[in-house]
Amino acid sequence: MTSARVIKSAEVTEAQLLATTVPPSFEFSMQESLEDAKHLLDKSTSLATLRYELVPGVMSEVDFWRTTFYCIEHTTQGPQQRSKAIETRE
């Protein structure tokens, strides 16, 4: 997977984020995901804008990123893609 694929899959909409229910079984740690979140914000203006619009008025910072990473994992080739994206990003 290339970095461009990860960034493209991070282009979620407000409607997608608000409509997505993240199952309790989805493992997420904000602290462990912080560098990935910063990387995505640097590379995706639309994601940064969406975060600005939703956090904290509509959802918390942690909920925003938990949902965003859940959407990324489920719009790519499988749950291992996020960790592969971390290894391949530039």
N, C-alpha and C positions, 0 to 999 in steps of 0.2 A: 504494500500500500504506500502511496506517496503522500507527502504532506498536503498537496492540493486536494486529494480525495478527502482527507480528514477535515480540512477547512470547509470544503463544499458541504459535507454532511453536517457541519455545525451550523449551517444556515437554516435554522429553525424559525418558525413564525411564532408570533405571540399566541395565535390560536392553537398551534400545536403544543406549546408549553403549557397553556392553561387547560387543555383538554387531556393531557397525559397524566395518568395515574401511575406513579412509580411503585411497583410492588415492594413490600417489605423485604423480600429476599434479595433485592438489588443491593450489592455491596458498594458503599460509597464513603469515602473519607475526604472531607474538605481539605484537611491538612495535606494529605497525600496527593490531592488533585490540584493543589494551588498553582504549581508551575505550569501544568497543562492549561488551566483556566487563563493564566496570564498570557500564555502563548496564543490561545484562541482569540483573546481580546486584542492582542497586537495584530493579528492577521485578518480579523473579520470586523470591519466597521459596523456592519449590520447587527452582529451579535453584541458588540459593545453598546450600540444604541438601544437595542432591545433590553439589555441588562439595566441601562440607565432608566428606561421607562417603567420597568417592572419592580426593581429593587429600591427601597424596601416597601413601597406603597402597596404592591399587589402580592408579592411573595418575598420571603427572606432570601438572603444571599445563598445560604446553604441549599434551600429548596430550588432556587434558580439553577445552580450548578448540578445538583443531583438530577434534576429533570433534563437538563441539557445533555449531560453525559449519558443518561439513559437513552435519550433520543439518538445520540451519536452511535451508541452500540447497537441499537435496533434498526438503524437505517444503513449500516455497513454490512459487511459479510459475516458478522457474528460477534459474540461477546469478547473475543480475544483481540479484536481490531483496535481497541483503544490502547492496549498495552503495546501493540505493534506500532501504532501511530507515534507513541512516545519515543520508541526506538528509532523511527525513521524521520522524524521531523528535523527540519534544518534550522 
